[in-house]
Amino acid sequence: MEKQHSYKDVLSQKEYLKMMLAALINRFGDSIDAIASTWIVYQLTNSAAWSALIFGINNLPTVLITPFAGTWVEGRNKKIIMIVTDIIRAIVVAMVASLFLAGLLRPWMLLVSNILISTVEAFRGPADTALTPKVLDEELYEYGMSLHSSLSQIVQLVGMGCAAGIIALIGISGALYIDMGTFIISSIIILFVNIKNDELVKKTFHISGYVEDFKDGIRYVSKENVIVFFLLYTVFINAILVPINGLQAPLADTVLHNGVEILSILSVSVSLGMLSGSITYPHISKFVSNKGINVINGLIIGLFYILIICAKPLYSNSLTTCLVVAILSFVLGLGVAYGNCMMNIVFMKKVDKKYIARAVAIATSVGVAAMPVVSFCISVLASVVNVEVIFIVAGLLDFVVVYCLSKNNALDEDDAEEILLAND
C-alpha cells in the first residue's frame, strides 16, 4: 500500500526548507516593492497608458533572454547563479531608491532598472527550478510545492498589508531599501544550501553547441501534449492578468475612487485567496480533474473583470468599496492558485529532470511573451478608452479563450495516466 504523505513530511527536506526560506524573505520584500513601484510609476507619469507600457517593457528581457539563459544554466553551478543574481538585484533596487529619495528618478530610469532586474531574473528562475528536484523528493512535490506556495502567500499577505503603513512611515524609498535587504539576506541563505547529486558538466562556450542544446530543448518541450498545453495555459494566464496587473493604479483612482490603501486591500485579498487555494489544492485535486480546475480558474478571472466594473454603483461608499474589492479579489486569488498549482505540479512530474532548466526557461519565455504584446495593446487602448471598457472586454475575451482551452484533451490524458498509476 502506498504511503500517505502530508505537509509534515516536507519538514524532513532540510535543504528545500532553506531554499524556501530564502524565497519567502524575497517575497516579503517584493510584496512591499510591488505596491511602492506601482505608485511610483503613476506618480511620475499620472498616466494609465504609461503604467501599462512600463509593465509590458519590464517583461521583454524575460521573453528574449530566458530561453537562452535556461540553456546556459544547464550544467553550471546553479547555486552561485542564484547568489550573484540576488546581489545584482539588491544593487539595482538600492540605486532606484536613492534616485527617488534625491528627486532625480525619471520614468526612463525605471524602465532601465526594471529591464536589468528582469534580465538577471531570467537566469535565476531556471536555476531555482532546476535545483528543486535535487532538494525535494518527488513523492512530496504536491505537498512541498503547495506548502511553498501557501507560505509565499502568507508572507506576501503580510508584506502587502504592511506596505501602505511602511510607505507612510519611511516613504517609498524606505520600502525599496527593505526590498534590497531581502535580496541580500536571500543570497546569504542560498550560500548555505547543500546540493546533493548536482553534477556539473564543465562546458566551454561554443555557439554551435549552445544553439544545438537550445534546439534540443525546443524539440523535447514540443513532443509532450501536456507540456504544450502548459505553454498555452501560461500564455493565457499571463495575458489575461495584464489589465489588473498593469492598470491597478488607474483602477484605484478612476473607478474605485481611492488611493494606495485600496491597492493594499486588493493585493491582500488576492494573497488570501491564493493562500487558501494553495493550502486546499492537494485536497481539491482529489475530487476535481485537472481540466475542471483549469476551467474554473478561467471562469473566475473573467467574472472578476466584469463584476468589479458592474459593481461601480456601490463605490460611492468607502466601506462597501473595500468589501466588494476584497471579496472579488479573494475569489480571483483562489482560482489563480488552483490553476497555478495544478499546472506547476503537472509540469514538474512530466518534464525529464535533465531538461528542466531549459523547459522552464522556454515555458516562461513563451508565457511572458504575451505580456508585453497585451500591455502595448492596452497602452494604446488606454489612451482612447477608459479602464471600465478595457476590463469588460478582458472578461468577455477570457470566456472565449476558456471555452477553446476546454476543448483540448491533453489534461484528460494526464488524468487518465494518474488513475492508471494509482491502480497499479
Secondary structure, 3 states (H helix, E strand, C coil): CCCCCCHHHHCCCHHHHHHHHHHHHHHHHHHHHHHHHHHHHHHHHCCHHHHHHHHHHHCHHHHHHHHHHHHHHCCCCHHHHHHHHHHHHHHHHHHHHHHHHCCCCCHHHHHHHHHHHHHHHHHHHHHHHHHHHHHCCHHHHHHHHHHHHHHHHHHHHHHHHHHHHHHHHHHHHHHHHHHHHHHHHHHHHHHCCCCCCCCCCCCCCCHHHHHHHHHHHHHHHHHCHHHHHHHHHHHHHHHHCHHHHHCHHHHHHHHCCCCHHHHHHHHHHHHHHHHHHHHHHHHHCCCCCHHHHHHHHHHHHHHHHHHHHHCHHHHHCHHHHHHHHHHHHHHHHHHHHHHHHHHHHHHHHHCCHHHHHHHHHHHHHHHHHHHHHHHHHHHHHHCCCCHHHHHHHHHHHHHHHHHHHHCCCHHHHHHHHHHHHHHC
